[in-house]
C-alpha cells in the first residue's frame, strides 16, 4: 500500500455514511453486513409492513443514538 492509498483509505473511512439517521449503517456495522444489503432489506420489509418498519426504525434511531 502506498502513502497515497493509506491517506485515501483513512479519509474515506472518516466520512459519514448515514442517509437519514444512520440506523442501517449502525445495524450493518454491528451485524458485519454490507450497508446496501441492510438498506435493501429495510426497503423490502417497508413495502410489506410499512407501519411496523417505521416504528422499528424510529425505536432503533433512539436506542442507537443514545449509545453513540
C-alpha positions in Angstrom: 0.0 0.0 0.0 1.4 3.4 -1.0 1.3 6.5 1.1 -1.4 7.9 -1.2 -3.6 4.7 -0.6 -3.1 5.0 3.1 -4.2 8.6 3.1 -7.2 7.9 0.9 -8.4 5.0 2.9 -8.2 6.9 6.2 -10.0 9.9 4.9 -12.7 7.8 3.2 -13.4 5.8 6.4 -14.0 9.0 8.4 -16.7 10.3 6.1 -20.3 9.8 7.5 -22.2 7.1 5.7 -25.6 7.8 7.1 -28.5 8.8 4.9 -31.4 9.6 7.3 -30.4 8.6 10.9 -27.6 6.1 10.3 -29.7 3.3 11.6 -29.0 1.0 8.6 -25.3 1.8 8.8 -25.2 1.1 12.5 -27.1 -2.2 12.1 -24.8 -3.2 9.2 -21.7 -2.5 11.3 -23.0 -4.4 14.3 -24.0 -7.4 12.1 -20.9 -7.2 9.9 -23.0 -6.9 6.8 -22.8 -4.6 3.8 -24.8 -1.4 4.3 -26.5 -1.7 1.0 -27.9 -5.1 1.9 -29.4 -3.8 5.2 -30.9 -0.8 3.3 -32.4 -3.2 0.7 -33.9 -5.4 3.3 -35.3 -2.4 5.1 -36.9 -1.1 2.0 -38.3 -4.5 1.0 -39.7 -5.0 4.5 -41.2 -1.5 4.4 -43.1 -2.4 1.3 -44.6 -5.4 3.1 -45.3 -3.9 6.5 -44.6 -0.1 6.5 -46.0 0.7 9.9 -44.0 -2.0 11.6 -40.8 -1.0 9.8 -41.3 2.7 10.6 -41.9 2.0 14.3 -38.8 -0.3 14.5 -36.7 2.3 12.6 -37.8 5.1 14.9 -37.1 3.0 18.0 -33.7 1.9 16.6 -32.9 5.6 15.9 -33.5 6.5 19.5 -31.7 3.5 21.0 -28.7 3.6 18.7 -28.3 7.4 19.0 -28.0 7.1 22.8 -25.1 4.7 22.5 -23.1 7.0 20.3 
